[in-house]
């Protein structure tokens, strides 16, 4: 990903502070005891699965905030970039509308090679 910003140091500091906030949010979960509370609700044989569910539930709001925080940083610092999707779908408007399927295929032939039944008037 190519990041072009007027202030790359500020961008990296904001990204680092956001990452530290995510780590702090996870540490808060451990401090509050949310994982141990959730695992106490189930049997001992499912502690690992309940820990995973606790992490997913606890981190969901933080990751949503992270998404909007990144959008805010990119908009505020006027960050421009080249993303993988841009090269995959191409710059042609025709490619954007048709997605990853064959955009040059304009035939009405059925895919997969199976013969198409046209109806009773075409039966012999």
C-alpha positions as CSV (number, residue, x, y, z in Angstrom):
1,X,0.0,0.0,0.0
2,X,1.5,3.3,-1.1
3,X,0.7,6.1,1.4
4,X,1.2,9.6,0.2
5,X,0.7,12.1,3.1
6,X,1.9,15.6,3.8
7,X,3.0,14.5,7.2
8,X,4.0,10.8,7.4
9,X,5.4,11.1,11.0
10,X,2.1,12.4,12.3
11,X,0.3,9.6,10.5
12,X,2.6,7.0,12.1
13,X,2.1,8.5,15.5
14,X,-1.7,8.5,15.2
15,X,-1.6,4.9,14.0
16,X,0.6,3.9,16.9
17,X,-1.6,5.7,19.4
18,X,-4.7,3.9,18.0
19,X,-2.9,0.5,18.2
20,X,-1.9,1.3,21.9
21,X,-5.6,2.1,22.5
22,X,-6.6,-1.3,21.2
23,X,-4.0,-3.0,23.4
24,X,-5.3,-1.0,26.4
25,X,-8.9,-2.0,25.6
26,X,-7.8,-5.6,25.7
27,X,-5.9,-5.1,28.9
28,X,-9.0,-3.5,30.4
29,X,-10.9,-6.7,29.6
30,X,-8.4,-8.7,31.5
31,X,-8.4,-6.3,34.4
32,X,-12.2,-6.2,34.7
33,X,-12.4,-10.0,34.6
34,X,-14.8,-10.2,31.6
35,X,-13.1,-13.4,30.3
36,X,-13.2,-15.2,33.7
37,X,-16.9,-14.2,34.2
38,X,-17.9,-15.5,30.8
39,X,-16.0,-18.7,31.2
40,X,-17.7,-19.3,34.5
41,X,-21.0,-19.5,32.7
42,X,-20.1,-22.6,30.8
43,X,-18.6,-26.0,31.5
44,X,-14.9,-26.5,32.2
45,X,-14.5,-28.5,29.0
46,X,-15.4,-25.4,26.9
47,X,-13.1,-22.8,28.6
48,X,-11.1,-22.2,25.4
49,X,-14.1,-21.6,23.2
50,X,-15.7,-19.3,25.8
51,X,-12.4,-17.3,26.1
52,X,-12.5,-16.8,22.3
53,X,-16.2,-15.7,22.5
54,X,-15.3,-13.3,25.3
55,X,-12.5,-11.8,23.2
56,X,-14.7,-11.4,20.2
57,X,-17.5,-9.8,22.1
58,X,-15.2,-7.4,24.0
59,X,-13.1,-6.4,21.0
60,X,-16.1,-5.8,18.7
61,X,-16.8,-2.2,19.7
62,X,-13.1,-1.4,19.8
63,X,-12.5,-2.7,16.3
64,X,-15.5,-0.7,15.0
65,X,-14.1,2.4,16.6
66,X,-10.7,1.6,15.0
67,X,-12.3,1.4,11.6
68,X,-13.8,4.9,11.9
69,X,-10.6,6.2,13.5
70,X,-8.6,5.1,10.5
71,X,-11.1,6.7,8.1
72,X,-10.9,9.9,10.1
73,X,-7.1,9.9,10.0
74,X,-7.0,9.2,6.2
75,X,-9.6,12.0,5.6
76,X,-8.0,14.5,8.0
77,X,-4.4,14.0,6.7
78,X,-5.6,13.6,3.1
79,X,-3.9,10.2,2.7
80,X,-4.0,8.8,-0.8
81,X,-3.0,5.3,-1.6
82,X,-3.1,2.4,-4.0
83,X,-5.0,-0.6,-2.7
84,X,-4.9,-4.2,-3.8
85,X,-8.6,-4.0,-4.9
86,X,-7.7,-1.2,-7.4
87,X,-5.3,-3.4,-9.3
88,X,-7.6,-6.4,-9.1
89,X,-10.7,-4.8,-10.5
90,X,-8.8,-2.3,-12.8
91,X,-9.6,1.3,-13.5
92,X,-12.2,0.6,-16.3
93,X,-15.8,1.4,-15.3
94,X,-16.9,-1.8,-17.1
95,X,-14.8,-3.9,-14.8
96,X,-16.2,-2.1,-11.7
97,X,-19.7,-2.9,-12.6
98,X,-19.2,-6.5,-13.5
99,X,-16.9,-7.5,-10.6
100,X,-14.3,-10.3,-10.8
101,X,-16.2,-12.3,-13.3
102,X,-15.4,-12.3,-17.0
103,X,-16.2,-8.7,-18.1
104,X,-15.4,-9.4,-21.8
105,X,-17.8,-12.2,-22.1
106,X,-20.9,-10.8,-23.8
107,X,-22.2,-14.0,-25.3
108,X,-25.5,-15.5,-24.3
109,X,-24.1,-19.0,-24.1
110,X,-24.7,-20.9,-20.8
111,X,-21.6,-21.4,-18.7
112,X,-20.6,-24.9,-17.9
113,X,-21.3,-26.5,-21.3
114,X,-24.7,-27.9,-20.5
115,X,-27.2,-27.7,-23.4
116,X,-30.0,-25.3,-22.8
117,X,-33.6,-26.5,-23.4
118,X,-35.4,-23.9,-25.6
119,X,-39.0,-25.2,-25.1
120,X,-41.5,-27.5,-26.7
121,X,-41.5,-25.7,-30.1
122,X,-37.8,-26.6,-30.6
123,X,-38.2,-30.3,-29.8
124,X,-37.7,-32.8,-32.6
